[in-house]
Amino acid sequence: MLSSLTDPAGRRISYLRLSVTDRCDMRCVYCMSEQMSFLPRADVLDFEELLRLSRVFVLHGVRRLRITGGEPLVRRDIGLFFKELGTWLRHPEQAGRLDELTLTTNGSQLAHYAPILAQAGVRRVNVSLDSLDEQRFAKLTRRGRLAATLEGIRAARAEGLAVRINTVAMAGVNDDEFDALLAWCGEIGADLCLIETMPMGETGEDRAAQYLSLDAVRRSLSQRWTLEPLAYQTGGPARYVRVAQTGQRLGFITPMSHNFCATCNRVRLSCTGQLYTCLGQEEGVDLRNLMREGATDAALEVAIQQAIARKPVGHDFLLDGQTGAVSGPQRHMSVTGG
């Protein structure tokens, strides 16, 4: 079944990124400010509401569902939520069937949840990891423990889950670790994805100074590694090559230097029920209040279709080529969902 959710540029929306919480047990420098104020519980969708909205999307053609946060695995009873979503993977009928259920996590709770995720039908996870140096990791996450994340990654691999390591590339911060990360990913059988820093919300960091174009990174890596062209895609924005020396994939996500808007098939639903049709735009549609005011599924579908009908052609992230200044939406990435 093709998605019935089509935007003005003719892009079919088949991928939903669903945030289940704005809370996190880390405060990564590119994602949050150090002193965050989290949402009151009443503002956050309960699991019944999250399932209801997800079902509307899936019934109208969404085939990939990624659970995000904040850190999704800190939410109480998240294992039961995955178990319920996993039943959608096993429906034999066409309508309402998910092709893939995935997760983005910082890995801190993954050692406990890896068996639960595998049993629910999750087959791959993305783990955010910006440094293999313990002290640097602690500084970047402001309170994370590298050992816990590495234990989670090992547990995921032991359960047979494919792992992609997501690393935000930051000039003068972790740009001396890309070779080590590539080699380590080869050793553990994980893919690596480098991501340009995005200006989402005020984090207390100078992201203009930290911005690093992945064009330069790729040229540098190609002097030491054999990077073979690859047509592989996961449905997201990453563009991949194969690293001949390790056999693993290396991805590049380049929202600043080379936007990927022309092929965008994604929308995001925040944990408060705000539907964002573009990561780089401020506008959102409030589905929570519609639900809580008694809207039927048909009314929710209309609201979703109207929102997608206004999906912009491209995002509003800005990189000034002369000054190096970057700008974007004021909401934090943790509010939007990764």
Kinemage of the C-alpha trace (Angstrom):
@kinemage 1
@onewidth
@group {chain A} dominant
@subgroup {mainchain}
@vectorlist {calphas} color= white
{ca met a 1} P 0.000 0.000 0.000
{ca leu a 2} L 1.397 3.365 -1.055
{ca ser a 3} L 1.120 6.188 1.435
{ca ser a 4} L -1.978 8.327 1.030
{ca leu a 5} L -0.064 11.124 2.766
{ca thr a 6} L 1.512 13.156 -0.030
{ca asp a 7} L 2.973 16.653 0.259
{ca pro a 8} L 2.862 19.477 -2.332
{ca ala a 9} L 6.208 18.360 -3.801
{ca gly a 10} L 4.804 14.891 -4.494
{ca arg a 11} L 6.791 13.242 -1.701
{ca arg a 12} L 4.969 10.318 -0.103
{ca ile a 13} L 5.232 10.310 3.691
{ca ser a 14} L 6.107 6.761 4.741
{ca tyr a 15} L 8.329 7.379 7.769
{ca leu a 16} L 7.257 8.646 11.211
{ca arg a 17} L 9.700 9.595 13.951
{ca leu a 18} L 7.802 9.394 17.213
{ca ser a 19} L 9.106 11.007 20.398
{ca val a 20} L 7.865 9.375 23.585
{ca thr a 21} L 9.528 11.757 26.058
{ca asp a 22} L 11.488 14.997 26.233
{ca arg a 23} L 13.480 13.691 29.206
{ca cys a 24} L 16.985 12.319 29.015
{ca asp a 25} L 19.639 11.089 31.425
{ca met a 26} L 22.289 13.024 29.474
{ca arg a 27} L 22.613 16.672 28.423
{ca cys a 28} L 24.552 16.440 25.158
{ca val a 29} L 26.040 19.795 24.216
{ca tyr a 30} L 24.412 19.973 20.756
{ca cys a 31} L 20.993 18.810 21.946
{ca met a 32} L 20.173 20.407 25.305
{ca ser a 33} L 21.190 23.167 27.627
{ca glu a 34} L 22.863 21.970 30.816
{ca gln a 35} L 19.956 23.082 33.012
{ca met a 36} L 16.868 21.823 31.213
{ca ser a 37} L 13.275 22.330 32.322
{ca phe a 38} L 11.276 19.280 31.338
{ca leu a 39} L 7.594 19.114 30.560
{ca pro a 40} L 4.975 18.372 33.213
{ca arg a 41} L 3.553 14.863 32.931
{ca ala a 42} L 0.093 16.126 31.877
{ca asp a 43} L 1.560 17.726 28.737
{ca val a 44} L 3.067 14.464 27.514
{ca leu a 45} L 0.997 11.955 25.546
{ca asp a 46} L 0.249 8.743 27.387
{ca phe a 47} L 0.927 5.434 25.658
{ca glu a 48} L -2.694 5.024 24.597
{ca glu a 49} L -2.570 8.402 22.846
{ca leu a 50} L 0.791 7.627 21.256
{ca leu a 51} L -0.521 4.304 19.960
{ca arg a 52} L -3.683 5.898 18.616
{ca leu a 53} L -1.847 8.551 16.633
{ca ser a 54} L 0.721 6.046 15.383
{ca arg a 55} L -2.074 3.772 14.194
{ca val a 56} L -3.639 6.585 12.152
{ca phe a 57} L -0.306 7.191 10.427
{ca val a 58} L 0.315 3.498 9.780
{ca leu a 59} L -3.185 2.928 8.395
{ca his a 60} L -2.498 5.661 5.846
{ca gly a 61} L 0.805 4.405 4.559
{ca val a 62} L 3.569 4.998 7.097
{ca arg a 63} L 5.778 1.921 6.888
{ca arg a 64} L 8.736 2.869 9.070
{ca leu a 65} L 8.347 3.922 12.683
{ca arg a 66} L 11.328 5.179 14.691
{ca ile a 67} L 10.967 5.749 18.428
{ca thr a 68} L 12.938 8.728 19.705
{ca gly a 69} L 13.139 11.166 22.617
{ca gly a 70} L 14.763 12.711 24.593
{ca glu a 71} L 15.987 9.299 25.610
{ca pro a 72} L 13.088 6.910 24.936
{ca leu a 73} L 14.381 4.135 27.185
{ca val a 74} L 14.075 6.271 30.342
{ca arg a 75} L 10.285 6.310 30.029
{ca arg a 76} L 8.559 3.938 32.419
{ca asp a 77} L 6.961 0.871 30.800
{ca ile a 78} L 8.595 1.605 27.427
{ca gly a 79} L 9.138 -2.139 27.005
{ca leu a 80} L 5.373 -2.753 26.986
{ca phe a 81} L 4.977 0.017 24.402
{ca phe a 82} L 7.492 -1.662 22.094
{ca lys a 83} L 5.764 -4.995 22.626
{ca glu a 84} L 2.468 -3.504 21.444
{ca leu a 85} L 4.051 -1.807 18.432
{ca gly a 86} L 5.783 -5.070 17.581
{ca thr a 87} L 2.462 -6.773 16.984
{ca trp a 88} L 1.933 -4.426 14.057
{ca leu a 89} L 4.995 -5.930 12.346
{ca arg a 90} L 3.350 -9.334 12.269
{ca his a 91} L -0.018 -8.456 10.752
{ca pro a 92} L -0.408 -10.453 7.525
{ca glu a 93} L -2.822 -7.985 5.906
{ca gln a 94} L -1.503 -5.064 3.860
{ca ala a 95} L -3.332 -2.212 5.599
{ca gly a 96} L -1.909 -1.321 8.961
{ca arg a 97} L 1.318 -3.286 8.545
{ca leu a 98} L 4.675 -1.851 9.611
{ca asp a 99} L 7.748 -2.810 7.618
{ca glu a 100} L 10.176 -1.677 10.294
{ca leu a 101} L 10.265 -0.585 13.925
{ca thr a 102} L 13.485 1.099 15.024
{ca leu a 103} L 14.947 3.125 17.864
{ca thr a 104} L 17.372 5.988 18.424
{ca thr a 105} L 18.998 5.897 21.867
{ca asn a 106} L 22.014 7.131 23.793
{ca gly a 107} L 22.613 3.529 24.844
{ca ser a 108} L 22.648 4.156 28.601
{ca gln a 109} L 19.697 1.802 29.219
{ca leu a 110} L 20.255 -0.465 26.238
{ca ala a 111} L 21.920 -3.311 28.118
{ca his a 112} L 18.639 -3.907 29.953
{ca tyr a 113} L 16.307 -3.346 27.018
{ca ala a 114} L 18.153 -5.070 24.160
{ca pro a 115} L 16.464 -8.466 24.749
{ca ile a 116} L 13.052 -6.795 25.067
{ca leu a 117} L 13.553 -4.846 21.848
{ca ala a 118} L 14.667 -7.925 19.945
{ca gln a 119} L 11.650 -9.876 21.180
{ca ala a 120} L 9.348 -7.047 20.071
{ca gly a 121} L 10.683 -7.255 16.522
{ca val a 122} L 13.196 -4.405 16.484
{ca arg a 123} L 16.033 -5.396 14.160
{ca arg a 124} L 18.289 -2.334 14.226
{ca val a 125} L 19.023 0.585 16.523
{ca asn a 126} L 20.890 3.859 16.218
{ca val a 127} L 23.115 4.726 19.160
{ca ser a 128} L 24.416 8.248 19.703
{ca leu a 129} L 28.125 8.164 20.538
{ca asp a 130} L 30.381 11.151 19.915
{ca ser a 131} L 33.616 9.991 21.505
{ca leu a 132} L 35.411 6.832 22.596
{ca asp a 133} L 37.425 8.808 25.137
{ca glu a 134} L 35.882 8.501 28.594
{ca gln a 135} L 36.637 12.043 29.738
{ca arg a 136} L 35.579 13.624 26.459
{ca phe a 137} L 32.385 11.549 26.426
{ca ala a 138} L 31.557 12.792 29.932
{ca lys a 139} L 32.188 16.395 28.873
{ca leu a 140} L 30.088 16.129 25.705
{ca thr a 141} L 27.165 14.413 27.433
{ca arg a 142} L 27.604 16.456 30.626
{ca arg a 143} L 26.645 13.439 32.754
{ca gly a 144} L 26.860 10.271 30.667
{ca arg a 145} L 29.012 7.207 31.396
{ca leu a 146} L 30.861 5.789 28.399
{ca ala a 147} L 31.003 2.330 29.998
{ca ala a 148} L 27.207 2.117 30.198
{ca thr a 149} L 26.753 3.077 26.539
{ca leu a 150} L 29.413 0.601 25.375
{ca glu a 151} L 27.769 -2.126 27.474
{ca gly a 152} L 24.454 -1.321 25.804
{ca ile a 153} L 25.982 -1.543 22.344
{ca arg a 154} L 27.534 -4.920 23.151
{ca ala a 155} L 24.175 -6.163 24.463
{ca ala a 156} L 22.414 -5.052 21.283
{ca arg a 157} L 24.942 -6.852 19.096
{ca ala a 158} L 24.639 -9.969 21.273
{ca glu a 159} L 20.874 -9.961 20.609
{ca gly a 160} L 21.519 -9.830 16.863
{ca leu a 161} L 20.464 -6.198 16.464
{ca ala a 162} L 22.158 -4.209 13.727
{ca val a 163} L 23.762 -1.132 15.259
{ca arg a 164} L 24.517 2.213 13.657
{ca ile a 165} L 26.665 4.600 15.648
{ca asn a 166} L 25.563 8.227 15.198
{ca thr a 167} L 28.366 10.739 15.708
{ca val a 168} L 27.860 14.488 15.491
{ca ala a 169} L 30.993 15.864 13.821
{ca met a 170} L 32.282 18.908 15.707
{ca ala a 171} L 35.329 20.929 14.704
{ca gly a 172} L 37.911 21.119 17.455
{ca val a 173} L 35.866 18.760 19.610
{ca asn a 174} L 35.897 15.214 18.220
{ca asp a 175} L 37.307 15.635 14.705
{ca asp a 176} L 40.458 13.767 15.740
{ca glu a 177} L 38.472 10.578 16.489
{ca phe a 178} L 36.857 9.675 13.184
{ca asp a 179} L 39.564 7.166 12.216
{ca ala a 180} L 39.373 5.497 15.622
{ca leu a 181} L 35.577 5.336 15.414
{ca leu a 182} L 35.731 3.772 11.948
{ca ala a 183} L 38.194 1.136 13.127
{ca trp a 184} L 36.209 0.392 16.288
{ca cys a 185} L 32.942 0.052 14.351
{ca gly a 186} L 34.691 -2.438 12.096
{ca glu a 187} L 35.739 -4.459 15.134
{ca ile a 188} L 32.231 -4.670 16.630
{ca gly a 189} L 30.355 -5.003 13.317
{ca ala a 190} L 28.536 -1.664 13.452
{ca asp a 191} L 27.988 1.024 10.850
{ca leu a 192} L 29.051 4.612 11.527
{ca cys a 193} L 27.112 7.719 10.539
{ca leu a 194} L 28.639 11.200 10.779
{ca ile a 195} L 26.196 14.087 11.189
{ca glu a 196} L 26.694 17.803 10.689
{ca thr a 197} L 25.745 19.819 13.759
{ca met a 198} L 22.326 21.441 13.476
{ca pro a 199} L 21.277 24.735 15.129
{ca met a 200} L 18.315 23.533 17.193
{ca gly a 201} L 17.567 25.598 20.324
{ca glu a 202} L 19.975 27.336 22.673
{ca thr a 203} L 22.458 24.910 24.226
{ca gly a 204} L 25.114 27.285 25.558
{ca glu a 205} L 27.592 26.161 22.899
{ca asp a 206} L 29.109 28.058 19.949
{ca arg a 207} L 27.851 25.838 17.163
{ca ala a 208} L 29.101 28.197 14.461
{ca ala a 209} L 32.640 27.507 15.676
{ca gln a 210} L 31.926 23.780 15.957
{ca tyr a 211} L 30.379 23.423 12.506
{ca leu a 212} L 32.290 21.012 10.289
{ca ser a 213} L 31.392 20.339 6.667
{ca leu a 214} L 31.368 16.622 5.991
{ca asp a 215} L 32.713 17.228 2.491
{ca ala a 216} L 36.099 17.973 4.026
{ca val a 217} L 35.795 15.046 6.430
{ca arg a 218} L 35.047 12.629 3.611
{ca arg a 219} L 38.021 13.868 1.566
{ca ser a 220} L 40.274 13.446 4.568
{ca leu a 221} L 39.032 9.941 5.383
{ca ser a 222} L 39.401 8.831 1.765
{ca gln a 223} L 43.157 9.414 2.037
{ca arg a 224} L 43.398 6.629 4.632
{ca trp a 225} L 40.373 4.444 3.940
{ca thr a 226} L 38.957 2.999 0.735
{ca leu a 227} L 35.411 4.375 0.509
{ca glu a 228} L 33.380 2.488 -2.076
{ca pro a 229} L 30.148 3.931 -3.549
{ca leu a 230} L 27.019 2.287 -2.196
{ca ala a 231} L 23.350 2.575 -3.129
{ca tyr a 232} L 22.208 1.329 0.291
{ca gln a 233} L 19.505 3.377 2.033
{ca thr a 234} L 17.506 2.893 5.225
{ca gly a 235} L 14.732 5.339 4.383
{ca gly a 236} L 16.416 8.179 6.266
{ca pro a 237} L 18.636 11.026 5.087
{ca ala a 238} L 22.034 9.289 5.366
{ca arg a 239} L 24.068 8.635 2.216
{ca tyr a 240} L 26.417 5.680 2.500
{ca val a 241} L 29.725 4.322 1.320
{ca arg a 242} L 31.326 1.003 2.216
{ca val a 243} L 34.647 1.014 4.030
{ca ala a 244} L 36.655 -1.637 2.198
{ca gln a 245} L 39.050 -2.270 5.096
{ca thr a 246} L 36.259 -3.133 7.557
{ca gly a 247} L 33.321 -4.154 5.365
{ca gln a 248} L 31.048 -1.808 7.325
{ca arg a 249} L 29.080 1.161 6.045
{ca leu a 250} L 29.882 4.803 6.649
{ca gly a 251} L 27.024 7.284 6.359
{ca phe a 252} L 26.924 11.066 6.035
{ca ile a 253} L 23.997 13.261 7.090
{ca thr a 254} L 24.518 16.774 5.746
{ca pro a 255} L 21.628 19.122 6.593
{ca met a 256} L 23.872 22.183 6.340
{ca ser a 257} L 26.229 21.587 3.412
{ca his a 258} L 23.977 19.439 1.184
{ca asn a 259} L 20.367 19.309 2.297
{ca phe a 260} L 18.380 16.171 1.575
{ca cys a 261} L 14.990 17.837 1.324
{ca ala a 262} L 14.142 16.696 -2.210
{ca thr a 263} L 13.712 13.096 -1.051
{ca cys a 264} L 12.297 13.764 2.424
{ca asn a 265} L 9.680 11.145 3.301
{ca arg a 266} L 9.551 11.928 7.022
{ca val a 267} L 7.455 13.724 9.598
{ca arg a 268} L 8.000 13.985 13.360
{ca leu a 269} L 5.518 13.716 16.186
{ca ser a 270} L 6.653 15.198 19.495
{ca cys a 271} L 5.811 13.688 22.860
{ca thr a 272} L 3.284 16.518 23.300
{ca gly a 273} L 1.450 15.623 20.094
{ca gln a 274} L 2.919 18.395 17.950
{ca leu a 275} L 3.269 17.240 14.354
{ca tyr a 276} L 6.340 18.724 12.671
{ca thr a 277} L 6.503 18.161 8.934
{ca cys a 278} L 10.040 19.566 8.761
{ca leu a 279} L 12.846 19.402 11.310
{ca gly a 280} L 14.122 22.808 10.241
{ca gln a 281} L 10.808 24.691 10.470
{ca glu a 282} L 9.032 26.144 13.486
{ca glu a 283} L 5.458 25.368 12.471
{ca gly a 284} L 3.720 22.446 14.132
{ca val a 285} L 0.139 21.152 14.342
{ca asp a 286} L -1.333 20.298 17.741
{ca leu a 287} L -2.852 16.799 17.553
{ca arg a 288} L -2.924 16.354 21.336
{ca asn a 289} L -5.597 18.952 21.932
{ca leu a 290} L -7.645 17.582 19.039
{ca met a 291} L -7.587 14.140 20.642
{ca arg a 292} L -8.326 15.400 24.118
{ca glu a 293} L -11.244 17.447 22.803
{ca gly a 294} L -12.807 14.257 21.425
{ca ala a 295} L -11.687 14.218 17.770
{ca thr a 296} L -12.457 11.046 15.840
{ca asp a 297} L -9.743 9.175 13.951
{ca ala a 298} L -11.208 10.598 10.748
{ca ala a 299} L -10.789 14.133 12.105
{ca leu a 300} L -7.213 13.376 13.118
{ca glu a 301} L -6.531 12.060 9.632
{ca val a 302} L -7.848 15.296 8.111
{ca ala a 303} L -5.624 17.382 10.415
{ca ile a 304} L -2.592 15.274 9.486
{ca gln a 305} L -3.317 15.531 5.768
{ca gln a 306} L -3.788 19.300 6.044
{ca ala a 307} L -0.452 19.608 7.849
{ca ile a 308} L 1.363 17.536 5.235
{ca ala a 309} L -0.262 19.652 2.517
{ca arg a 310} L 1.753 22.550 4.008
{ca lys a 311} L 5.025 20.644 4.276
{ca pro a 312} L 7.748 22.998 3.015
{ca val a 313} L 9.972 22.122 0.095
{ca gly a 314} L 13.082 22.688 2.222
{ca his a 315} L 14.245 23.469 5.734
{ca asp a 316} L 15.297 26.790 7.254
{ca phe a 317} L 18.714 25.828 8.620
{ca leu a 318} L 21.083 28.587 7.596
{ca leu a 319} L 24.844 28.572 7.163
{ca asp a 320} L 26.340 31.952 6.293
{ca gly a 321} L 29.247 31.291 3.968
{ca gln a 322} L 30.998 34.534 4.909
{ca thr a 323} L 30.531 34.738 8.660
{ca gly a 324} L 30.084 31.017 9.425
{ca ala a 325} L 26.973 31.807 11.460
{ca val a 326} L 24.334 29.094 11.711
{ca ser a 327} L 20.672 29.488 12.620
{ca gly a 328} L 17.553 27.391 12.891
{ca pro a 329} L 14.448 26.702 15.011
{ca gln a 330} L 14.474 27.736 18.674
{ca arg a 331} L 13.061 24.474 20.019
{ca his a 332} L 15.580 21.903 21.272
{ca met a 333} L 16.167 18.701 19.355
{ca ser a 334} L 15.018 16.784 22.433
{ca val a 335} L 11.609 18.452 22.173
{ca thr a 336} L 11.220 17.666 18.486
{ca gly a 337} L 12.424 14.082 18.580
{ca gly a 338} L 15.636 12.927 16.902
